[in-house]
Amino acid sequence: MPEEVLFESESAQSRNDIAAMLRRVADNLEAGDAITLRAGDESVTMDPPDRPTFEVKAEREGPADGPGELSVEFEIEWDENGESGSLEIE
């Protein structure tokens, strides 16, 4: 299935700023509100269903014998037709 990027932003942020952004997303999810992502004059608003799929991924990219780049990715996904899977994190 082809992928269409609707919004993308990448910039260095303090840990506190990242935590504040994640908290705003969490607050909107908990309240059942849509999530608006905005950077400059670009923005997108998405309204996740009650039970979207939540994916958490830790990755290391780079050579096996040298320093690489580490990342933690959080992804909330759902089908546009409203169907979604389920995931449990312990």
MARRO-70508 format. One record per residue: residue number from 1; x, y, z of N, C-alpha, C, O, CB in turn. Coordinates in nm, 2 decimals. Glycine has a CB too. Layout:
<k:NUM	nx:X	ny:Y	nz:Z	cax:X	cay:Y	caz:Z	cx:X	cy:Y	cz:Z	ox:X	oy:Y	oz:Z	cbx:X	cby:Y	cbz:Z>
...
//
This chain:
<k:1	nx:0.08	ny:-0.12	nz:0.00	cax:0.00	cay:0.00	caz:0.00	cx:0.09	cy:0.12	cz:0.00	ox:0.18	oy:0.13	oz:0.08	cbx:-0.10	cby:0.00	cbz:0.12>
<k:2	nx:0.07	ny:0.22	nz:-0.09	cax:0.15	cay:0.34	caz:-0.09	cx:0.13	cy:0.43	cz:0.03	ox:0.02	oy:0.43	oz:0.08	cbx:0.13	cby:0.42	cbz:-0.22>
<k:3	nx:0.23	ny:0.50	nz:0.07	cax:0.23	cay:0.59	caz:0.18	cx:0.22	cy:0.73	cz:0.14	ox:0.30	oy:0.77	oz:0.05	cbx:0.34	cby:0.56	cbz:0.28>
<k:4	nx:0.14	ny:0.81	nz:0.19	cax:0.13	cay:0.95	caz:0.17	cx:0.16	cy:1.03	cz:0.30	ox:0.08	oy:1.01	oz:0.39	cbx:-0.01	cby:0.99	cbz:0.11>
<k:5	nx:0.26	ny:1.10	nz:0.30	cax:0.29	cay:1.18	caz:0.42	cx:0.21	cy:1.30	cz:0.43	ox:0.21	oy:1.39	oz:0.34	cbx:0.45	cby:1.22	cbz:0.43>
<k:6	nx:0.12	ny:1.31	nz:0.53	cax:0.03	cay:1.43	caz:0.54	cx:0.10	cy:1.54	cz:0.62	ox:0.06	oy:1.66	oz:0.60	cbx:-0.09	cby:1.38	cbz:0.61>
<k:7	nx:0.19	ny:1.51	nz:0.71	cax:0.26	cay:1.61	caz:0.79	cx:0.39	cy:1.54	cz:0.84	ox:0.39	oy:1.43	oz:0.88	cbx:0.17	cby:1.66	cbz:0.91>
<k:8	nx:0.50	ny:1.62	nz:0.85	cax:0.62	cay:1.57	caz:0.90	cx:0.70	cy:1.69	cz:0.96	ox:0.71	oy:1.80	oz:0.90	cbx:0.71	cby:1.50	cbz:0.80>
<k:9	nx:0.75	ny:1.67	nz:1.08	cax:0.84	cay:1.77	caz:1.14	cx:0.95	cy:1.70	cz:1.22	ox:0.92	oy:1.60	oz:1.29	cbx:0.75	cby:1.87	cbz:1.24>
<k:10	nx:1.07	ny:1.75	nz:1.21	cax:1.18	cay:1.70	caz:1.29	cx:1.27	cy:1.81	cz:1.33	ox:1.32	oy:1.89	oz:1.25	cbx:1.26	cby:1.59	cbz:1.20>
<k:11	nx:1.29	ny:1.82	nz:1.46	cax:1.38	cay:1.93	caz:1.51	cx:1.43	cy:1.88	cz:1.65	ox:1.36	oy:1.81	oz:1.72	cbx:1.30	cby:2.06	cbz:1.52>
<k:12	nx:1.54	ny:1.94	nz:1.69	cax:1.60	cay:1.91	caz:1.82	cx:1.51	cy:1.98	cz:1.92	ox:1.48	oy:2.10	oz:1.91	cbx:1.75	cby:1.95	cbz:1.83>
<k:13	nx:1.47	ny:1.91	nz:2.03	cax:1.39	cay:1.97	caz:2.13	cx:1.45	cy:1.92	cz:2.27	ox:1.51	oy:1.82	oz:2.27	cbx:1.24	cby:1.92	cbz:2.12>
<k:14	nx:1.42	ny:2.00	nz:2.37	cax:1.46	cay:1.95	caz:2.50	cx:1.37	cy:1.84	cz:2.55	ox:1.26	oy:1.82	oz:2.50	cbx:1.45	cby:2.07	cbz:2.61>
<k:15	nx:1.42	ny:1.76	nz:2.64	cax:1.33	cay:1.65	caz:2.69	cx:1.20	cy:1.70	cz:2.75	ox:1.10	oy:1.64	oz:2.73	cbx:1.41	cby:1.57	cbz:2.80>
<k:16	nx:1.21	ny:1.82	nz:2.82	cax:1.09	cay:1.88	caz:2.88	cx:0.99	cy:1.92	cz:2.77	ox:0.87	oy:1.90	oz:2.79	cbx:1.13	cby:2.00	cbz:2.96>
<k:17	nx:1.04	ny:1.97	nz:2.66	cax:0.95	cay:2.01	caz:2.55	cx:0.88	cy:1.89	cz:2.49	ox:0.76	oy:1.89	oz:2.45	cbx:1.03	cby:2.10	cbz:2.45>
<k:18	nx:0.96	ny:1.79	nz:2.47	cax:0.91	cay:1.66	caz:2.41	cx:0.80	cy:1.61	cz:2.50	ox:0.69	oy:1.56	oz:2.46	cbx:1.02	cby:1.56	cbz:2.38>
<k:19	nx:0.83	ny:1.60	nz:2.63	cax:0.73	cay:1.55	caz:2.73	cx:0.60	cy:1.63	cz:2.73	ox:0.49	oy:1.58	oz:2.74	cbx:0.79	cby:1.55	cbz:2.87>
<k:20	nx:0.61	ny:1.76	nz:2.71	cax:0.50	cay:1.85	caz:2.71	cx:0.41	cy:1.82	cz:2.58	ox:0.29	oy:1.82	oz:2.59	cbx:0.54	cby:2.00	cbz:2.71>
<k:21	nx:0.48	ny:1.80	nz:2.47	cax:0.40	cay:1.77	caz:2.35	cx:0.33	cy:1.63	cz:2.36	ox:0.22	oy:1.62	oz:2.32	cbx:0.50	cby:1.77	cbz:2.23>
<k:22	nx:0.40	ny:1.53	nz:2.41	cax:0.34	cay:1.40	caz:2.43	cx:0.23	cy:1.41	cz:2.53	ox:0.13	oy:1.34	oz:2.51	cbx:0.45	cby:1.30	cbz:2.48>
<k:23	nx:0.24	ny:1.49	nz:2.63	cax:0.13	cay:1.51	caz:2.73	cx:0.01	cy:1.57	cz:2.66	ox:-0.10	oy:1.53	oz:2.69	cbx:0.18	cby:1.60	cbz:2.85>
<k:24	nx:0.03	ny:1.67	nz:2.57	cax:-0.09	cay:1.73	caz:2.50	cx:-0.16	cy:1.62	cz:2.42	ox:-0.28	oy:1.62	oz:2.41	cbx:-0.04	cby:1.85	cbz:2.42>
<k:25	nx:-0.08	ny:1.54	nz:2.35	cax:-0.14	cay:1.43	caz:2.27	cx:-0.22	cy:1.34	cz:2.36	ox:-0.33	oy:1.30	oz:2.33	cbx:-0.03	cby:1.35	cbz:2.19>
<k:26	nx:-0.15	ny:1.30	nz:2.47	cax:-0.22	cay:1.21	caz:2.57	cx:-0.35	cy:1.27	cz:2.62	ox:-0.45	oy:1.20	oz:2.64	cbx:-0.12	cby:1.17	cbz:2.68>
<k:27	nx:-0.34	ny:1.40	nz:2.66	cax:-0.46	cay:1.46	caz:2.71	cx:-0.58	cy:1.46	cz:2.60	ox:-0.69	oy:1.44	oz:2.64	cbx:-0.43	cby:1.61	cbz:2.75>
<k:28	nx:-0.54	ny:1.49	nz:2.48	cax:-0.64	cay:1.49	caz:2.37	cx:-0.70	cy:1.35	cz:2.35	ox:-0.82	oy:1.33	oz:2.34	cbx:-0.58	cby:1.54	cbz:2.24>
<k:29	nx:-0.61	ny:1.25	nz:2.35	cax:-0.66	cay:1.11	caz:2.34	cx:-0.76	cy:1.07	cz:2.45	ox:-0.86	oy:1.02	oz:2.43	cbx:-0.54	cby:1.01	cbz:2.34>
<k:30	nx:-0.72	ny:1.11	nz:2.58	cax:-0.80	cay:1.07	caz:2.69	cx:-0.93	cy:1.14	cz:2.69	ox:-1.03	oy:1.09	oz:2.73	cbx:-0.72	cby:1.11	cbz:2.82>
<k:31	nx:-0.93	ny:1.27	nz:2.64	cax:-1.06	cay:1.35	caz:2.63	cx:-1.14	cy:1.31	cz:2.51	ox:-1.26	oy:1.35	oz:2.50	cbx:-1.03	cby:1.49	cbz:2.63>
<k:32	nx:-1.09	ny:1.23	nz:2.42	cax:-1.16	cay:1.19	caz:2.30	cx:-1.16	cy:1.30	cz:2.19	ox:-1.24	oy:1.31	oz:2.10	cbx:-1.31	cby:1.16	cbz:2.33>
<k:33	nx:-1.07	ny:1.40	nz:2.20	cax:-1.05	cay:1.51	caz:2.11	cx:-0.96	cy:1.47	cz:2.00	ox:-0.88	oy:1.38	oz:2.00	cbx:-1.00	cby:1.63	cbz:2.18>
<k:34	nx:-0.98	ny:1.55	nz:1.89	cax:-0.89	cay:1.53	caz:1.77	cx:-0.75	cy:1.58	cz:1.81	ox:-0.73	oy:1.66	oz:1.91	cbx:-0.94	cby:1.61	cbz:1.65>
<k:35	nx:-0.65	ny:1.54	nz:1.73	cax:-0.51	cay:1.59	caz:1.75	cx:-0.47	cy:1.67	cz:1.64	ox:-0.48	oy:1.63	oz:1.52	cbx:-0.41	cby:1.46	cbz:1.77>
<k:36	nx:-0.42	ny:1.79	nz:1.66	cax:-0.37	cay:1.88	caz:1.56	cx:-0.22	cy:1.89	cz:1.57	ox:-0.17	oy:1.93	oz:1.67	cbx:-0.44	cby:2.02	cbz:1.56>
<k:37	nx:-0.15	ny:1.86	nz:1.46	cax:-0.01	cay:1.88	caz:1.45	cx:0.02	cy:2.00	cz:1.37	ox:-0.04	oy:2.02	oz:1.26	cbx:0.06	cby:1.75	cbz:1.39>
<k:38	nx:0.11	ny:2.09	nz:1.42	cax:0.13	cay:2.22	caz:1.35	cx:0.28	cy:2.26	cz:1.35	ox:0.34	oy:2.25	oz:1.46	cbx:0.04	cby:2.33	cbz:1.41>
<k:39	nx:0.33	ny:2.30	nz:1.24	cax:0.47	cay:2.35	caz:1.23	cx:0.47	cy:2.46	cz:1.13	ox:0.45	oy:2.43	oz:1.01	cbx:0.57	cby:2.24	cbz:1.20>
<k:40	nx:0.49	ny:2.58	nz:1.17	cax:0.49	cay:2.69	caz:1.08	cx:0.35	cy:2.71	cz:1.02	ox:0.25	oy:2.71	oz:1.10	cbx:0.59	cby:2.67	cbz:0.96>
<k:41	nx:0.33	ny:2.71	nz:0.89	cax:0.20	cay:2.73	caz:0.83	cx:0.14	cy:2.59	cz:0.78	ox:0.04	oy:2.59	oz:0.72	cbx:0.21	cby:2.82	cbz:0.71>
<k:42	nx:0.21	ny:2.48	nz:0.82	cax:0.16	cay:2.35	caz:0.79	cx:0.09	cy:2.29	cz:0.91	ox:0.14	oy:2.31	oz:1.03	cbx:0.27	cby:2.25	cbz:0.74>
<k:43	nx:-0.02	ny:2.23	nz:0.89	cax:-0.09	cay:2.16	caz:1.00	cx:-0.18	cy:2.05	cz:0.94	ox:-0.22	oy:2.05	oz:0.83	cbx:-0.18	cby:2.26	cbz:1.08>
<k:44	nx:-0.21	ny:1.95	nz:1.03	cax:-0.30	cay:1.85	caz:1.00	cx:-0.38	cy:1.81	cz:1.13	ox:-0.32	oy:1.81	oz:1.24	cbx:-0.23	cby:1.72	cbz:0.94>
<k:45	nx:-0.51	ny:1.79	nz:1.12	cax:-0.59	cay:1.74	caz:1.23	cx:-0.64	cy:1.60	cz:1.21	ox:-0.69	oy:1.57	oz:1.10	cbx:-0.70	cby:1.84	cbz:1.26>
<k:46	nx:-0.62	ny:1.52	nz:1.30	cax:-0.66	cay:1.38	caz:1.29	cx:-0.74	cy:1.34	cz:1.41	ox:-0.72	oy:1.39	oz:1.52	cbx:-0.54	cby:1.28	cbz:1.27>
<k:47	nx:-0.84	ny:1.26	nz:1.39	cax:-0.93	cay:1.22	caz:1.50	cx:-0.93	cy:1.07	cz:1.52	ox:-1.01	oy:1.00	oz:1.45	cbx:-1.08	cby:1.27	cbz:1.48>
<k:48	nx:-0.84	ny:1.01	nz:1.60	cax:-0.83	cay:0.87	caz:1.62	cx:-0.97	cy:0.81	cz:1.68	ox:-1.04	oy:0.88	oz:1.75	cbx:-0.72	cby:0.83	cbz:1.72>
<k:49	nx:-1.00	ny:0.69	nz:1.64	cax:-1.12	cay:0.62	caz:1.70	cx:-1.09	cy:0.59	cz:1.84	ox:-0.98	oy:0.61	oz:1.90	cbx:-1.16	cby:0.50	cbz:1.61>
<k:50	nx:-1.19	ny:0.53	nz:1.91	cax:-1.18	cay:0.49	caz:2.05	cx:-1.08	cy:0.39	cz:2.07	ox:-1.02	oy:0.39	oz:2.18	cbx:-1.32	cby:0.44	cbz:2.10>
<k:51	nx:-1.05	ny:0.30	nz:1.98	cax:-0.95	cay:0.19	caz:2.00	cx:-0.86	cy:0.18	cz:1.88	ox:-0.87	oy:0.08	oz:1.80	cbx:-1.03	cby:0.06	cbz:2.02>
<k:52	nx:-0.77	ny:0.28	nz:1.86	cax:-0.67	cay:0.26	caz:1.76	cx:-0.56	cy:0.16	cz:1.80	ox:-0.56	oy:0.12	oz:1.91	cbx:-0.60	cby:0.40	cbz:1.73>
<k:53	nx:-0.48	ny:0.13	nz:1.70	cax:-0.36	cay:0.04	caz:1.73	cx:-0.25	cy:0.13	cz:1.78	ox:-0.22	oy:0.23	oz:1.71	cbx:-0.33	cby:-0.05	cbz:1.61>
<k:54	nx:-0.18	ny:0.09	nz:1.88	cax:-0.06	cay:0.16	caz:1.93	cx:0.06	cy:0.08	cz:1.92	ox:0.07	oy:-0.03	oz:1.97	cbx:-0.08	cby:0.20	cbz:2.08>
<k:55	nx:0.16	ny:0.13	nz:1.84	cax:0.28	cay:0.06	caz:1.82	cx:0.40	cy:0.13	cz:1.89	ox:0.41	oy:0.26	oz:1.87	cbx:0.31	cby:0.05	cbz:1.67>
<k:56	nx:0.48	ny:0.06	nz:1.96	cax:0.60	cay:0.12	caz:2.02	cx:0.72	cy:0.04	cz:1.96	ox:0.72	oy:-0.08	oz:1.96	cbx:0.60	cby:0.11	cbz:2.17>
<k:57	nx:0.82	ny:0.11	nz:1.92	cax:0.94	cay:0.05	caz:1.86	cx:1.07	cy:0.12	cz:1.90	ox:1.08	oy:0.24	oz:1.91	cbx:0.93	cby:0.06	cbz:1.70>
<k:58	nx:1.16	ny:0.04	nz:1.94	cax:1.30	cay:0.09	caz:1.98	cx:1.39	cy:0.04	cz:1.87	ox:1.39	oy:-0.08	oz:1.84	cbx:1.35	cby:0.04	cbz:2.12>
<k:59	nx:1.47	ny:0.13	nz:1.81	cax:1.56	cay:0.09	caz:1.69	cx:1.70	cy:0.14	cz:1.71	ox:1.72	oy:0.24	oz:1.78	cbx:1.50	cby:0.14	cbz:1.56>
<k:60	nx:1.79	ny:0.07	nz:1.65	cax:1.93	cay:0.12	caz:1.64	cx:1.96	cy:0.11	cz:1.49	ox:1.95	oy:0.00	oz:1.43	cbx:2.03	cby:0.03	cbz:1.73>
<k:61	nx:2.00	ny:0.22	nz:1.43	cax:2.04	cay:0.22	caz:1.29	cx:2.19	cy:0.25	cz:1.29	ox:2.24	oy:0.34	oz:1.36	cbx:1.96	cby:0.32	cbz:1.21>
<k:62	nx:2.26	ny:0.18	nz:1.20	cax:2.41	cay:0.20	caz:1.18	cx:2.48	cy:0.08	cz:1.17	ox:2.43	oy:-0.03	oz:1.18	cbx:2.46	cby:0.29	cbz:1.30>
<k:63	nx:2.61	ny:0.09	nz:1.16	cax:2.70	cay:-0.03	caz:1.15	cx:2.70	cy:-0.12	cz:1.27	ox:2.69	oy:-0.06	oz:1.38	cbx:2.84	cby:0.01	cbz:1.11>
<k:64	nx:2.71	ny:-0.25	nz:1.26	cax:2.71	cay:-0.34	caz:1.37	cx:2.84	cy:-0.32	cz:1.46	ox:2.83	oy:-0.35	oz:1.58	cbx:2.71	cby:-0.48	cbz:1.32>
<k:65	nx:2.95	ny:-0.27	nz:1.40	cax:3.07	cay:-0.26	caz:1.47	cx:3.11	cy:-0.12	cz:1.51	ox:3.22	oy:-0.09	oz:1.54	cbx:3.18	cby:-0.32	cbz:1.39>
<k:66	nx:3.01	ny:-0.03	nz:1.51	cax:3.04	cay:0.11	caz:1.54	cx:2.92	cy:0.18	cz:1.59	ox:2.81	oy:0.13	oz:1.60	cbx:3.09	cby:0.19	cbz:1.42>
<k:67	nx:2.93	ny:0.31	nz:1.63	cax:2.82	cay:0.39	caz:1.69	cx:2.71	cy:0.41	cz:1.58	ox:2.74	oy:0.42	oz:1.46	cbx:2.87	cby:0.52	cbz:1.74>
<k:68	nx:2.59	ny:0.40	nz:1.63	cax:2.48	cay:0.42	caz:1.54	cx:2.38	cy:0.53	cz:1.59	ox:2.42	oy:0.61	oz:1.68	cbx:2.40	cby:0.29	cbz:1.51>
<k:69	nx:2.26	ny:0.53	nz:1.55	cax:2.16	cay:0.62	caz:1.59	cx:2.05	cy:0.54	cz:1.66	ox:2.00	oy:0.44	oz:1.60	cbx:2.10	cby:0.71	cbz:1.48>
<k:70	nx:2.01	ny:0.58	nz:1.78	cax:1.90	cay:0.51	caz:1.85	cx:1.77	cy:0.59	cz:1.84	ox:1.78	oy:0.72	oz:1.84	cbx:1.94	cby:0.49	cbz:2.00>
<k:71	nx:1.66	ny:0.52	nz:1.84	cax:1.53	cay:0.59	caz:1.84	cx:1.43	cy:0.51	cz:1.91	ox:1.43	oy:0.39	oz:1.92	cbx:1.49	cby:0.62	cbz:1.70>
<k:72	nx:1.33	ny:0.59	nz:1.96	cax:1.21	cay:0.53	caz:2.02	cx:1.10	cy:0.59	cz:1.94	ox:1.08	oy:0.71	oz:1.93	cbx:1.19	cby:0.55	cbz:2.18>
<k:73	nx:1.01	ny:0.51	nz:1.88	cax:0.90	cay:0.56	caz:1.80	cx:0.77	cy:0.51	cz:1.86	ox:0.75	oy:0.40	oz:1.90	cbx:0.91	cby:0.50	cbz:1.65>
<k:74	nx:0.67	ny:0.61	nz:1.86	cax:0.54	cay:0.58	caz:1.91	cx:0.45	cy:0.61	cz:1.79	ox:0.45	oy:0.71	oz:1.73	cbx:0.50	cby:0.67	cbz:2.03>
<k:75	nx:0.36	ny:0.51	nz:1.75	cax:0.27	cay:0.52	caz:1.64	cx:0.13	cy:0.48	cz:1.68	ox:0.11	oy:0.38	oz:1.74	cbx:0.32	cby:0.44	cbz:1.52>
<k:76	nx:0.04	ny:0.57	nz:1.65	cax:-0.10	cay:0.54	caz:1.67	cx:-0.16	cy:0.53	cz:1.53	ox:-0.15	oy:0.62	oz:1.45	cbx:-0.18	cby:0.66	cbz:1.75>
<k:77	nx:-0.22	ny:0.41	nz:1.50	cax:-0.27	cay:0.39	caz:1.37	cx:-0.41	cy:0.33	cz:1.37	ox:-0.45	oy:0.26	oz:1.46	cbx:-0.18	cby:0.31	cbz:1.29>
<k:78	nx:-0.48	ny:0.36	nz:1.26	cax:-0.62	cay:0.31	caz:1.24	cx:-0.65	cy:0.32	cz:1.10	ox:-0.60	oy:0.40	oz:1.02	cbx:-0.72	cby:0.38	cbz:1.33>
<k:79	nx:-0.74	ny:0.23	nz:1.05	cax:-0.79	cay:0.23	caz:0.92	cx:-0.89	cy:0.35	cz:0.90	ox:-0.97	oy:0.38	oz:1.00	cbx:-0.86	cby:0.10	cbz:0.88>
<k:80	nx:-0.89	ny:0.41	nz:0.79	cax:-0.98	cay:0.52	caz:0.76	cx:-1.13	cy:0.47	cz:0.77	ox:-1.22	oy:0.55	oz:0.79	cbx:-0.96	cby:0.58	cbz:0.63>
<k:81	nx:-1.15	ny:0.34	nz:0.75	cax:-1.29	cay:0.29	caz:0.76	cx:-1.33	cy:0.26	cz:0.90	ox:-1.44	oy:0.21	oz:0.93	cbx:-1.31	cby:0.17	cbz:0.67>
<k:82	nx:-1.24	ny:0.29	nz:1.00	cax:-1.27	cay:0.28	caz:1.14	cx:-1.23	cy:0.15	cz:1.20	ox:-1.24	oy:0.13	oz:1.32	cbx:-1.42	cby:0.29	cbz:1.16>
<k:83	nx:-1.18	ny:0.05	nz:1.13	cax:-1.14	cay:-0.07	caz:1.18	cx:-1.00	cy:-0.06	cz:1.24	ox:-0.91	oy:0.02	oz:1.19	cbx:-1.14	cby:-0.19	cbz:1.08>
<k:84	nx:-0.97	ny:-0.13	nz:1.35	cax:-0.84	cay:-0.12	caz:1.41	cx:-0.81	cy:-0.25	cz:1.48	ox:-0.90	oy:-0.33	oz:1.52	cbx:-0.82	cby:0.00	cbz:1.51>
<k:85	nx:-0.68	ny:-0.28	nz:1.51	cax:-0.64	cay:-0.40	caz:1.58	cx:-0.63	cy:-0.36	cz:1.73	ox:-0.68	oy:-0.26	oz:1.78	cbx:-0.51	cby:-0.45	cbz:1.53>
<k:86	nx:-0.56	ny:-0.45	nz:1.81	cax:-0.54	cay:-0.42	caz:1.95	cx:-0.40	cy:-0.46	cz:1.99	ox:-0.34	oy:-0.55	oz:1.93	cbx:-0.65	cby:-0.49	cbz:2.04>
<k:87	nx:-0.35	ny:-0.39	nz:2.09	cax:-0.21	cay:-0.41	caz:2.14	cx:-0.22	cy:-0.39	cz:2.29	ox:-0.28	oy:-0.30	oz:2.34	cbx:-0.11	cby:-0.32	cbz:2.07>
<k:88	nx:-0.15	ny:-0.48	nz:2.36	cax:-0.14	cay:-0.46	caz:2.50	cx:0.01	cy:-0.45	cz:2.54	ox:0.09	oy:-0.52	oz:2.49	cbx:-0.20	cby:-0.58	cbz:2.58>
<k:89	nx:0.04	ny:-0.35	nz:2.62	cax:0.18	cay:-0.32	caz:2.67	cx:0.18	cy:-0.34	cz:2.82	ox:0.10	oy:-0.28	oz:2.89	cbx:0.23	cby:-0.18	cbz:2.63>
<k:90	nx:0.27	ny:-0.42	nz:2.86	cax:0.28	cay:-0.45	caz:3.01	cx:0.40	cy:-0.38	cz:3.07	ox:0.43	oy:-0.39	oz:3.19	cbx:0.29	cby:-0.60	cbz:3.04>
//
